[in-house]
């Protein structure tokens, strides 16, 4: 994601995300999500609130969320939004991807106890 994101962009992202999840062919809650926010520097308060609402929707929650984000105000905003979710922030794309796919660590995640982690994850790219 890049540029200045407004609440309407979050709504558009939500629609695109639902469509992308449907293409994965797995049950909702089995997918893992990697989001690259390195080019964002600040999010308007309304956008942060819209993302918080989006991520709180359990009907479309990912098993794990990795965010690649540069140290900035966006990282601080994101950390507040992610409280209580199985999510982490990373400086590096490869680190975030490795954490998402680490089945040994996933075994320790409360969200993964009742369902095994997939062996292969198809990568979908969504750009707002």
N, CA, C and O of each residue as an XYZ file, in Angstrom:
512
protein
N       0.851     -1.159      0.000
C       0.000      0.000      0.000
C       0.899      1.225      0.000
O       1.948      1.254      0.643
N       0.461      2.229     -0.735
C       1.272      3.447     -0.759
C       0.384      4.660     -0.961
O      -0.814      4.545     -1.223
N       0.992      5.808     -0.835
C       0.253      7.055     -0.991
C      -0.450      7.439      0.288
O      -0.154      6.908      1.358
N      -1.369      8.352      0.172
C      -2.180      8.782      1.299
C      -3.459      7.957      1.283
O      -4.267      8.080      0.363
N      -3.644      7.131      2.282
C      -4.828      6.286      2.352
C      -5.914      6.988      3.150
O      -5.681      7.481      4.253
N      -7.087      7.020      2.575
C      -8.247      7.635      3.208
C      -9.249      6.539      3.565
O      -9.123      5.422      3.063
N     -10.231      6.817      4.407
C     -11.203      5.784      4.793
C     -11.860      5.099      3.594
O     -12.124      3.898      3.656
N     -12.127      5.809      2.527
C     -12.700      5.192      1.326
C     -11.769      4.169      0.711
O     -12.222      3.170      0.152
N     -10.461      4.411      0.808
C      -9.488      3.443      0.306
C      -9.528      2.154      1.124
O      -9.342      1.063      0.584
N      -9.770      2.283      2.422
C      -9.872      1.106      3.285
C     -11.110      0.292      2.894
O     -11.065     -0.938      2.876
N     -12.207      0.976      2.584
C     -13.418      0.283      2.138
C     -13.159     -0.458      0.828
O     -13.589     -1.600      0.665
N     -12.461      0.185     -0.104
C     -12.114     -0.469     -1.376
C     -11.205     -1.672     -1.125
O     -11.377     -2.724     -1.740
N     -10.244     -1.512     -0.224
C      -9.339     -2.604      0.129
C     -10.120     -3.775      0.721
O      -9.821     -4.931      0.422
N     -11.103     -3.489      1.545
C     -11.910     -4.532      2.166
C     -12.609     -5.381      1.105
O     -12.633     -6.608      1.203
N     -13.167     -4.737      0.111
C     -13.834     -5.463     -0.982
C     -12.816     -6.316     -1.745
O     -13.071     -7.488     -2.025
N     -11.674     -5.733     -2.076
C     -10.630     -6.466     -2.808
C     -10.107     -7.635     -1.973
O      -9.819     -8.702     -2.514
N      -9.987     -7.441     -0.680
C      -9.494     -8.494      0.206
C     -10.468     -9.668      0.233
O     -10.042    -10.820      0.152
N     -11.762     -9.399      0.344
C     -12.756    -10.474      0.346
C     -12.690    -11.287     -0.951
O     -12.773    -12.515     -0.928
N     -12.540    -10.594     -2.072
C     -12.439    -11.284     -3.360
C     -11.171    -12.131     -3.414
O     -11.197    -13.268     -3.885
N     -10.066    -11.575     -2.932
C      -8.795    -12.313     -2.943
C      -8.873    -13.533     -2.039
O      -8.391    -14.602     -2.415
N      -9.463    -13.404     -0.864
C      -9.597    -14.534      0.043
C     -10.428    -15.640     -0.591
O     -10.126    -16.820     -0.411
N     -11.467    -15.275     -1.327
C     -12.317    -16.281     -1.982
C     -11.522    -17.086     -3.003
O     -11.810    -18.262     -3.221
N     -10.528    -16.469     -3.627
C      -9.707    -17.164     -4.622
C      -8.719    -18.146     -4.001
O      -8.189    -19.010     -4.700
N      -8.468    -18.029     -2.722
C      -7.487    -18.894     -2.070
C      -7.950    -20.343     -1.965
O      -7.129    -21.260     -1.969
N      -9.251    -20.549     -1.872
C      -9.766    -21.913     -1.791
C      -9.617    -22.554     -0.427
O      -9.712    -23.776     -0.315
N      -9.388    -21.773      0.606
C      -9.317    -22.329      1.957
C     -10.398    -21.662      2.804
O     -10.949    -20.627      2.431
N     -10.683    -22.265      3.930
C     -11.692    -21.706      4.823
C     -11.207    -20.367      5.375
O     -10.013    -20.160      5.594
N     -12.156    -19.470      5.592
C     -11.806    -18.188      6.205
C     -11.159    -18.465      7.553
O     -11.633    -19.303      8.321
N     -10.099    -17.770      7.826
C      -9.354    -17.977      9.059
C      -8.130    -18.844      8.867
O      -7.284    -18.913      9.758
N      -8.010    -19.515      7.719
C      -6.841    -20.340      7.424
C      -5.744    -19.532      6.743
O      -4.572    -19.904      6.801
N      -6.114    -18.437      6.101
C      -5.161    -17.669      5.317
C      -4.235    -16.849      6.226
O      -4.570    -16.521      7.364
N      -3.083    -16.541      5.685
C      -2.155    -15.619      6.324
C      -2.020    -14.422      5.384
O      -2.176    -14.553      4.170
N      -1.731    -13.264      5.955
C      -1.718    -12.045      5.155
C      -0.442    -11.256      5.405
O      -0.041    -11.037      6.548
N       0.182    -10.839      4.320
C       1.384    -10.008      4.364
C       1.036     -8.668      3.716
O       0.588     -8.624      2.570
N       1.241     -7.590      4.446
C       0.929     -6.258      3.939
C       2.179     -5.389      4.007
O       2.819     -5.280      5.053
N       2.513     -4.779      2.885
C       3.699     -3.927      2.783
C       3.272     -2.467      2.892
O       2.610     -1.931      2.003
N       3.662     -1.834      3.996
C       3.325     -0.436      4.256
C       4.567      0.447      4.318
O       4.523      1.539      4.884
N       5.667     -0.015      3.746
C       6.927      0.712      3.885
C       6.901      2.122      3.309
O       7.663      2.975      3.763
N       6.053      2.391      2.329
C       6.061      3.725      1.720
C       5.085      4.697      2.385
O       5.028      5.869      2.012
N       4.323      4.221      3.357
C       3.417      5.116      4.083
C       4.192      5.827      5.189
O       5.066      5.233      5.821
N       3.875      7.080      5.418
C       4.542      7.839      6.474
C       3.593      8.229      7.594
O       4.017      8.374      8.740
N       2.317      8.401      7.281
C       1.322      8.774      8.272
C      -0.049      8.389      7.737
O      -0.287      8.404      6.529
N      -0.933      8.050      8.643
C      -2.308      7.730      8.285
C      -3.232      8.689      9.019
O      -3.072      8.892     10.223
N      -4.191      9.283      8.322
C      -5.166     10.119      9.026
C      -5.900      9.292     10.085
O      -6.109      8.093      9.902
N      -6.283      9.919     11.170
C      -6.954      9.228     12.278
C      -8.165      8.429     11.786
O      -8.392      7.312     12.251
N      -8.929      8.975     10.871
C     -10.103      8.285     10.342
C      -9.718      7.001      9.614
O     -10.450      6.013      9.652
N      -8.567      7.026      8.955
C      -8.088      5.834      8.244
C      -7.642      4.773      9.244
O      -7.918      3.588      9.053
N      -6.961      5.183     10.295
C      -6.549      4.247     11.347
C      -7.788      3.583     11.944
O      -7.812      2.369     12.151
N      -8.814      4.386     12.220
C     -10.055      3.842     12.783
C     -10.708      2.854     11.809
O     -11.223      1.818     12.230
N     -10.685      3.171     10.515
C     -11.279      2.284      9.509
C     -10.511      0.963      9.447
O     -11.122     -0.099      9.324
N      -9.179      1.017      9.531
C      -8.385     -0.218      9.546
C      -8.658     -1.029     10.808
O      -8.744     -2.256     10.745
N      -8.794     -0.367     11.942
C      -9.084     -1.065     13.193
C     -10.417     -1.817     13.075
O     -10.528     -2.966     13.500
N     -11.405     -1.168     12.504
C     -12.702     -1.804     12.301
C     -12.583     -2.984     11.333
O     -13.152     -4.049     11.574
N     -11.855     -2.794     10.256
C     -11.649     -3.852      9.265
C     -10.992     -5.071      9.906
O     -11.429     -6.200      9.686
N      -9.956     -4.849     10.687
C      -9.224     -5.964     11.292
C      -9.986     -6.626     12.428
O      -9.670     -7.755     12.803
N     -10.976     -5.952     12.979
C     -11.757     -6.541     14.061
C     -12.880     -7.435     13.550
O     -13.525     -8.128     14.338
N     -13.119     -7.428     12.250
C     -14.184     -8.238     11.658
C     -13.745     -9.698     11.611
O     -12.955    -10.086     10.751
N     -14.254    -10.499     12.531
C     -13.831    -11.895     12.642
C     -14.275    -12.744     11.459
O     -13.757    -13.845     11.271
N     -15.214    -12.267     10.663
C     -15.662    -13.045      9.502
C     -14.569    -13.171      8.452
O     -14.601    -14.094      7.639
N     -13.594    -12.252      8.454
C     -12.547    -12.261      7.432
C     -11.148    -12.167      8.049
O     -10.206    -11.740      7.382
N     -11.011    -12.556      9.290
C      -9.725    -12.425      9.971
C      -8.749    -13.492      9.493
O      -9.104    -14.665      9.376
N      -7.535    -13.079      9.223
C      -6.471    -14.007      8.844
C      -5.929    -14.703     10.081
O      -5.990    -14.177     11.193
N      -5.398    -15.894      9.860
C      -4.786    -16.660     10.953
C      -3.574    -15.923     11.518
O      -3.331    -15.919     12.725
N      -2.827    -15.305     10.618
C      -1.654    -14.515     11.002
C      -1.566    -13.311     10.083
O      -1.896    -13.392      8.899
N      -1.119    -12.194     10.641
C      -0.941    -10.958      9.881
C       0.487    -10.474     10.063
O       0.950    -10.296     11.190
N       1.184    -10.261      8.957
C       2.526     -9.687      8.996
C       2.484     -8.355      8.251
O       1.972     -8.273      7.134
N       3.016     -7.335      8.870
C       3.078     -6.015      8.255
C       4.540     -5.613      8.131
O       5.286     -5.622      9.110
N       4.933     -5.266      6.931
C       6.283     -4.752      6.701
C       6.129     -3.241      6.688
O       5.446     -2.675      5.836
N       6.775     -2.605      7.647
C       6.588     -1.170      7.816
C       7.877     -0.548      8.339
O       8.521     -1.088      9.238
N       8.238      0.580      7.769
C       9.437      1.298      8.203
C       9.169      1.922      9.571
O       8.032      2.274      9.884
N      10.219      2.057     10.383
C      10.022      2.764     11.649
C       9.521      4.183     11.368
O      10.226      4.998     10.772
N       8.327      4.451     11.795
C       7.705      5.749     11.529
C       6.451      5.863     12.373
O       6.136      4.972     13.162
N       5.752      6.946     12.204
C       4.479      7.124     12.882
C       3.495      6.032     12.474
O       2.687      5.592     13.292
N       3.554      5.591     11.219
C       2.652      4.535     10.755
C       2.848      3.271     11.591
O       1.872      2.613     11.949
N       4.088      2.927     11.905
C       4.354      1.735     12.724
C       3.697      1.891     14.096
O       3.063      0.960     14.593
N       3.845      3.050     14.695
C       3.228      3.291     16.000
C       1.707      3.224     15.914
O       1.062      2.661     16.798
N       1.130      3.792     14.857
C      -0.315      3.730     14.668
C      -0.756      2.276     14.505
O      -1.760      1.856     15.082
N      -0.010      1.527     13.728
C      -0.344      0.136     13.443
C      -0.272     -0.724     14.697
O      -1.146     -1.563     14.919
N       0.735     -0.533     15.504
C       0.897     -1.331     16.722
C      -0.328     -1.189     17.618
O      -0.767     -2.167     18.223
N      -0.886      0.019     17.709
C      -2.097      0.215     18.505
C      -3.280     -0.543     17.902
O      -4.084     -1.122     18.632
N      -3.387     -0.540     16.583
C      -4.499     -1.225     15.902
C      -4.402     -2.738     16.053
O      -5.426     -3.419     16.107
N      -3.194     -3.270     16.122
C      -2.987     -4.720     16.127
C      -3.114     -5.372     17.500
O      -3.016     -6.595     17.609
N      -3.327     -4.590     18.536
C      -3.428     -5.142     19.887
C      -4.471     -6.262     19.919
O      -5.608     -6.077     19.483
N      -4.073     -7.410     20.434
C      -4.984     -8.538     20.570
C      -5.076     -9.442     19.351
O      -5.754    -10.468     19.398
N      -4.407     -9.083     18.262
C      -4.431     -9.908     17.055
C      -3.136    -10.705     16.948
O      -2.121    -10.324     17.531
N      -3.164    -11.793     16.217
C      -1.965    -12.582     15.960
C      -1.231    -11.905     14.800
O      -1.290    -12.356     13.656
N      -0.546    -10.823     15.126
C       0.087     -9.985     14.108
C       1.424     -9.475     14.613
O       1.645     -9.320     15.814
N       2.312     -9.220     13.654
C       3.633     -8.661     13.972
C       4.048     -7.687     12.889
O       3.594     -7.758     11.747
N       4.924     -6.774     13.279
C       5.510     -5.824     12.340
C       6.947     -6.248     12.051
O       7.647     -6.752     12.929
N       7.372     -6.037     10.814
C       8.713     -6.404     10.374
C       9.311     -5.267      9.572
O       8.590     -4.482      8.956
N      10.642     -5.182      9.583
C      11.360     -4.211      8.760
C      11.604     -4.750      7.362
O      11.789     -3.985      6.416
N      11.605     -6.070      7.238
C      12.021     -6.732      6.014
C      10.919     -7.668      5.501
O      10.324     -8.418      6.275
N      10.656     -7.617      4.196
C       9.627     -8.439      3.563
C       9.893     -9.929      3.771
O       8.969    -10.680      4.083
N      11.130    -10.361      3.603
C      11.472    -11.783      3.743
C      11.230    -12.268      5.178
O      10.774    -13.394      5.378
N      11.527    -11.435      6.168
C      11.281    -11.806      7.567
C       9.790    -11.990      7.833
O       9.383    -12.945      8.494
N       8.983    -11.075      7.316
C       7.540    -11.182      7.490
C       6.992    -12.433      6.843
O       6.179    -13.137      7.442
N       7.418    -12.714      5.645
C       6.973    -13.909      4.920
C       7.412    -15.176      5.662
O       6.632    -16.120      5.784
N       8.641    -15.201      6.152
C       9.137    -16.375      6.877
C       8.316    -16.625      8.142
O       7.999    -17.772      8.457
N       7.972    -15.564      8.865
C       7.163    -15.725     10.071
C       5.777    -16.276      9.732
O       5.259    -17.140     10.439
N       5.187    -15.780      8.659
C       3.865    -16.261      8.265
C       3.869    -17.748      7.961
O       2.907    -18.451      8.270
N       4.935    -18.224      7.364
C       4.997    -19.606      6.896
C       5.709    -20.549      7.861
O       5.865    -21.730      7.552
N       6.143    -20.060      9.017
C       6.860    -20.865      9.992
C       5.868    -21.763     10.740
O       5.213    -21.325     11.686
N       5.768    -23.014     10.306
C       4.801    -23.935     10.901
C       5.167    -24.306     12.325
O       4.271    -24.585     13.122
N       6.450    -24.322     12.684
C       6.839    -24.637     14.054
C       6.307    -23.575     15.003
O       5.766    -23.897     16.060
N       6.460    -22.316     14.632
C       5.955    -21.238     15.476
C       4.437    -21.197     15.440
O       3.802    -20.870     16.442
N       3.850    -21.524     14.298
C       2.391    -21.521     14.179
C       1.775    -22.531     15.142
O       0.650    -22.341     15.605
N       2.498    -23.593     15.443
C       1.980    -24.595     16.367
C       1.779    -24.005     17.758
O       0.966    -24.507     18.534
N       2.511    -22.948     18.074
C       2.362    -22.287     19.363
C       1.292    -21.212     19.373
O       0.951    -20.700     20.439
N       0.755    -20.856     18.213
C      -0.287    -19.841     18.123
C      -1.611    -20.417     18.576
O      -2.029    -21.453     18.059
N      -2.292    -19.780     19.530
C      -3.600    -20.287     19.953
C      -4.558    -20.438     18.781
O      -5.376    -21.357     18.772
N      -4.474    -19.554     17.792
C      -5.401    -19.604     16.651
C      -5.150    -20.821     15.773
O      -6.025    -21.198     14.993
N      -3.984    -21.444     15.877
C      -3.673    -22.545     14.974
C      -3.854    -23.915     15.617
O      -3.639    -24.925     14.946
N      -4.238    -23.992     16.888
C      -4.346    -25.287     17.551
C      -5.389    -26.200     16.923
O      -5.185    -27.412     16.860
N      -6.491    -25.649     16.463
C      -7.550    -26.499     15.946
C      -7.448    -26.751     14.454
O      -8.236    -27.528     13.915
N      -6.520    -26.129     13.779
C      -6.401    -26.330     12.340
C      -4.935    -26.234     11.930
O      -4.223    -25.331     12.369
N      -4.490    -27.158     11.097
C      -3.093    -27.158     10.689
C      -2.780    -25.997      9.747
O      -3.638    -25.528      8.999
N      -1.538    -25.552      9.806
C      -1.100    -24.513      8.872
C      -0.970    -25.117      7.486
O      -0.532    -26.260      7.352
N      -1.340    -24.374      6.454
C      -1.211    -24.913      5.101
C       0.257    -25.058      4.725
O       1.101    -24.281      5.172
N       0.561    -26.069      3.891
C       1.932    -26.274      3.439
C       2.342    -25.246      2.400
O       3.502    -24.838      2.350
N       1.406    -24.832      1.580
C       1.699    -23.862      0.536
C       0.633    -22.776      0.568
O      -0.557    -23.052      0.721
N       1.075    -21.571      0.423
C       0.157    -20.439      0.432
C       0.256    -19.725     -0.899
O       1.330    -19.235     -1.248
N      -0.831    -19.649     -1.656
C      -0.764    -18.861     -2.891
C      -0.671    -17.384     -2.542
O      -1.372    -16.912     -1.647
N       0.181    -16.659     -3.234
C       0.376    -15.241     -2.946
C      -0.503    -14.415     -3.876
O      -0.442    -14.548     -5.098
N      -1.307    -13.576     -3.278
C      -2.145    -12.645     -4.023
C      -1.654    -11.248     -3.717
O      -1.295    -10.938     -2.582
N      -1.642    -10.426     -4.713
C      -1.164     -9.061     -4.506
C      -2.345     -8.111     -4.651
O      -3.079     -8.156     -5.638
N      -2.512     -7.263     -3.666
C      -3.565     -6.269     -3.694
C      -2.920     -4.907     -3.499
O      -2.150     -4.707     -2.560
N      -3.225     -3.997     -4.362
C      -2.658     -2.650     -4.268
C      -3.796     -1.653     -4.218
O      -4.693     -1.669     -5.061
N      -3.751     -0.791     -3.229
C      -4.746      0.271     -3.129
C      -4.106      1.550     -3.597
O      -4.753      2.597     -3.605
